[in-house]
Every structure is written in structure tokens, then in C-alpha cells.
Amino acid sequence: MRKELKNFFPKKSLGQNFLLNEKILDKIVSFCNLKKDDVALEIGSGIGNLTKKLAKKAKKVFAIEKDERLVKILARELGNQKNIKIIQGDILKINLKKLGIKKGYKVVGNLPYRIAKKVIQKFLNEKPKPKLMVVMVQKEVAKKICAKEGKLNILGAILQMISKPKIKMIVKKENFWPKPKVDGAILEIKPKNKRLEIHFLKVLKAGFSQPRKTIKNNLKKIFGKKVTQVLESLNIDPNLRPQELKLTSWEKLAKFFAKNNVNKK
């Protein structure tokens, strides 16, 4: 254990599990592909073990940490480094414009598992969007996000609509302190130039409302008695289950839904 953590007691409420393996930390930095003019926004800087490595590669590192105890450690250890800006705050409430962060920045960090999905969606809908995200999440969440056709789920469909996610490596739970109950995975997420439209979300929520039922049954909620006719007109088999649909099919359904003003108030 690092000397900085000797008398430190992690808070379960903040999902604190520190990655201490130097080789994996180096891998994360390499996945970021940082250039000398890059700006990195690090989520959950902890004691700064990843922060230091990022600062050697990037022009500027914004180190975001919620726990004031860790902020004091960061200030003591890294406060003198000119290209590191330490900020105490909740990442879900941080205003990038107020920090002066402009487009082209990269997001990196070991995300608290309980808020990982919210954090990823926040940045994929953020203005400005990051150029790249390299984040540690729970292995099972990573698999859902990167699910292929046939095993697609609502989370995967949402994030694949607005980004290109890829699992870079699995990280065993033994590499963290304290040891979590599950393994982690490092995700590379490249945002697309797309916004998450409300009609796309409505169609997905209806379509995945009962995953074991066919899309014909699930989509009756928004297409009514004409559901079979709508599906067949879009060359979609009405008897498929939601996880079996391609992402392009969900996009077709969402466009039809929006264009025909179906079920809109």
C-alpha cells in the first residue's frame, strides 16, 4: 500500500477503490495517446498516482476529486506542478465552461462504479464533448456497453448510438485497494458527432420494456394496432426480440416515430 494511504479509510459511499498497479496505470496513459498539446480531465484523482503520469504527457491536467481528504493529499503531493489544476467537486455537477475547458480534451479515470453510467452519458452529451474517454468501469457494465447484435441492451444501444466504445483490457479486482467484489475493465470511448434524441430514447425504452417479449408486443405502446405494418415497412421482423435488432433498425424506428409524430403530446 502507498504511504499516502497508510492512515486513510476509504468511503464506500464514494465507491473508493484505488488502482495501485503501476503497469496498469501506464497502460491507461498509453491508451489515452496523449500529445504535448492535449488537455486531460481526470475523474477521481485519489492520491494522484495516475495524475502524475498524465502530467508528464499532457499540456494540462484538470484533477477532479470529490473527497476533501484526498484533495489535501493531492495539494501536498502535486500542488507545485504548474500543469496540474486540482479541483474539489462532484464530477456530475462540474461546469466545463467555467473551468475554461474547450473542445478536444480527453477524459480519463477510474470511475466509481455506482455512477459510471451517469458520468459516461454526461460527457457524451456534454458541450464541448471530449475527443476521447479512457475510463475504468465494472467489467459487466463494460460488456453491456460494448454488446454486439444479438445481445444488445438498452445501455449499449444508447451509448453506441452516440459513441464507439471498445474494451481495451480487463483488470482483475486484486489490483485495487480495497479489493472490490468484481473485476474492472478499461473502456475506450470515442464520441460520435451525434446527439441523443428524445424520440430515439422513447422507442428504445418501449422496445426494451420487456426484453423476453417480441418487439411487436413491446412497440404496441407507441405504434398501436399498426405496429406490425410499421415494422414490416421498415424491413424489421416483428417477431424478433429487442436484443436481436441491429442498431440501424432502432435508428429507423426512431426516425419513423419522429417523422410521423406518433404518440407525441
N, C-alpha and C positions, 0 to 999 in steps of 0.2 A: 504493500500500500504506500502511496505517496505521503511524504511527511506533512504536506498541507492538509491531509485528511485524517491525521492521527487522532485529533480530538473533535472530529466533525461527525455529526449524526444526521444521516440523510432523512429527508422528509418524504414519507410515502405519498402525501397529498400532492407533492410536486413531481412525483414519478422520477425521483433522482436515482439513477444508476450510471455510474461513471465508467467510461471506457478507458482502460489503462494500458492496453496492449499497444506498444509503440509501432509495431509493424502494421497493425490495422489502421492506426491513426495516419501513418504515412500513405497507406492505400487510399484513404478518404481524400487526402490532399491531392494525390495523383489523379483521382477521378474528377476532381474539380478543374484540372487543366488550367491552372491559374497563370495569367500573363502579368507582366510587370505593371500594366495599367489597370488591372482588374480591381474591382471593389467587392469584398466578401462580407456578407451579413451572416454572422454565426448565431445560431439559436441555441441557448442553453450553454454558455461558455464554461460553466463549472469552475474548475481551478485553473483553466487556461492551457491545458495540455495540448489541445488542438489549436487553440488561438495562436500560440507561439509559432506553430508550424505554418499556419496560414499567413501570418505576418511576414514570414521570410520570403513568401512568393508573391503576395498581393501588394498593390499600392496602398490600400486602406482596408482595415478590418473593423467592422462595427460588431462589437461583442455584446450581445444581449443576454442578460441574466436576471431572473426574477428574484432569486434568493439574496437578500441583503448581506447575509453572512458570506456568501461566495463572492459577492461584489467587492467586499473588503479584501478578500484574498487576491482577487484579480487586480485590484488597485495597488496592493502591496507588491505583487509579483511583476505586473506588466504596466503599471501606471506611467512609467518613464518612457515607454516606447511610443514614439511620435505617430506611427501609422496605425495605432490601435486606439479606438474610442470605446470606452466601457460605458454601457448604458444599463441602468437598472429599470426593468419594466416587464410587463406581460406581453409576449410576442403577438398575441391575438389582438392587442389594443394599440400596438406601436403604429405611429403615423410616419410612413417613409418620407413623405414630402417635407415634414417638419425636421427630419434628420438630414435632409439635403441629399437623399439617395436618388440617383437618376437611373434611367434605363441602362441595361447592360450589366447590372450587378449579378452576383451569384450567391445563392443561399446554401448554407451548409450547416450541419449539426446533428447531434444525437437527440432526436425528438422524444419528449415524454410520451410514452405510448398512449396514454389516455386522451391526449389532444392531437395526436399525429395527423389524423384525417382532417381535422379542422384547420390546422396550420397549413397543410398542403393545399387545401381548397382556397384558403385565404390568399396565398401567394399566386395561385393560378388565376385568381380573379382580381388581383391587385393592380393598381396603377401607380407607378410603372411595374410591369411584370419582370421577374428575373430572367436572365438569359439561360440560367441553368440552376437546378436544385440537386444537391447531393446530400441525402438525409438518411439517418438510421431510423428504421421503424420495426415494429414487431414482424417477424417472419410471415405469419399468417396474413397480416394486413398487406404486406408486400405482394404476396401471391394473389390476393384478391384484386389488388390494383392492376397487376400485370396479367390477369386471367385471359386466356385465349378463347376464341369462339368455341362454343360447346360447354364452356364452364364460366361464361361471362356472368357477372353480377352487377348490381346497380352501382356500387362504388367504382368498379373497374370501368363500366360504361361511361360514367360521368367524367372520370379523370382521363380516360383515353380519348374522349371527345375533344378535350382542350389541351392535351399534352401527350408526349411519347415517353411512357415510363419503362424502365428496364432494371431488373435486379442485377447488381454488379457483383455482390458476394453475400454469402450467409455468414453471420457472426455468432458463434456459439455463446451461450449465456455465461460460460465460465470466464469470459473475457471482461466481464463487468463487475464492479463493486458498488453496492452489494449485488449479489447474483440474482437476476430476475428469474421468474418462473419459466420464461420462454426464450428462444433464440431470437436474434435480431437479423435484419437484412439491410444492406446498403442499397438504396434506390437512387438511380439517376433519372431525373425528370426534366425533359426538355419541353417547355411550354410552346404550344401552337399559337398562331395568331387568330385565335377564336375566343369568343365569349360564351359563357354557359347561358343559353337562352331559357326563359321560363317555360316555353312550350315543350322543349326537349325534356326538362325535368318532370313536367306533368305526365308526359307519355311514359317515361321511364318508371315513375312511381306507380302508375296504374299497371303497367306491364309486368312489373316485378312484385306486385302486391301479394300474389300467391304463387311462388315460384314453381310449385308442383303442378299447377294447372296450365292449360294451354293459353297462348296469347289471345286466342279468340275469346275465351272466357274472361280473362283479365281486362282486355281492352273494351269490353262492352260498356264499362263505366264512362268512357269518353266518346266512343263511336256508336253506341246504341245498337239498334237492330241491324244497321248497315255494316257492322264490324267485319263480317266475312267478305262482303263486297269490297270494302276498303282494302283489306289485306290482299285479296286476290288481284286487285287493280295495281297493287304495288309489287306484284310477284313475290309475295310472302306467304308461306304455307300457314294457314290458320291453326293447324294442329301442332305446330312447334311449341316448345316451352320457352319461356323468356331467355334462359341461359343459352339456348341454341341459336338465337338470332345473331346475325352479324351486326357490327356497329353501324355499317352503312344502312342496314334495314331500319334501325332505330332512328337514324337521321331522316330517312324517307318518311317515316311515320310522323315525326315531329314537324317536318315541313308541310305535310298534308294537313296536320292538325292546325297549324298556324294559318295556312292559306285559306282553309275552308271555315275558319272561325268556329270550329267545333267546340261546343261546351264552354264557350267563353262568356263571362259575365260583363 
